[in-house]
Amino acid sequence: MRELDRDKTNQLLNTIMEYELAGVVRYTHYSLMVTGPHRLPIVQFFQQQATESLLHAQQVGEILTGLEGHPSLNIAPMEETNEHSLHNILVESLNHEKKALDLYKDLLEVVENASIYIEEFARGMIGQEEVHNIELKKMLRDYV
């Protein structure tokens, strides 16, 4: 195994943590903006996404501090079109999830063959983000 590049890993973990915290804000916002006849299950979906984003941020923060890193107090910039139709919210969500998937793939590249624990964590997160992407694509099918 090669040696873990702590600086690069911690920098990327901070980026991921900021991105996950932005997801908390994003999905909470979306849960408040949903209207229409299918509002209740969609609100619940976005609330669950916000809760999951917070959990992910906490997990990443634990790894970061375990590597003697310092968690950022920032959140990542958030795209918002100010168009709150369900279609637009789902498209913005899919864009967010695609970026999260890319960040976890970047983490895997940085830690592969250097930390089995973080490598397995990254693989698990990639799997979860892939599921989110699939679910959002399925939710968007009726809009194509």
Residue, then its C-alpha position, 0 to 999 in steps of 0.5 A: m500500500r502507498e502512503l496516504d496524502r493527508d493534506k490532499t485527503n483532508q482538503l477533499l474531505n472538507t470540500i465534500m463536507e461543505y457540499e453535503l452541508a449545502g445539500v442540507v440547505r438545498y433540500t430543506h429549501y426544496s421541501l418548503m417550496v413544493t406545491g401541488p397535489h403530490r406535495l406531501p410525499i415529495v416534501q417527505f422525500f426532500q426532508q429525508q434527503a436533507t437529513e441524509s446530507l447532514l449525516h453524510a457531512q457528520q461522517v465525513g467530518e469524523i474522518l476529517t478530524g480523525l486525520e487531524g484535519h479541521p472541518s470548514l465552517n463554510i457551505a458550498p455555493m448553491e445553484e438556484t434558478n428561483e424556478h420552483s416547479l417540481h421539474n426544476i427542483l428535480v433537475e437542480s437536485l439531479n445536478h447536485e447529486k451528480k456533483a456529489l457522486d463526482l466528489y466521492k469518486d475523487l475521494l476514492e482516487v485519492v485514497e485508493n491503496a492508501s487507506i482501506y477504511i476511507e476507500e471503503f467509505a468512499r465506495g459506499m458513498i458512491g453507491q448511495e449517490e448512484v442510487h440518488n441519481i437513479e431515483l431522481k432520473k426516475m422521478l424526472r421520466d414523466y417530464v421528458 
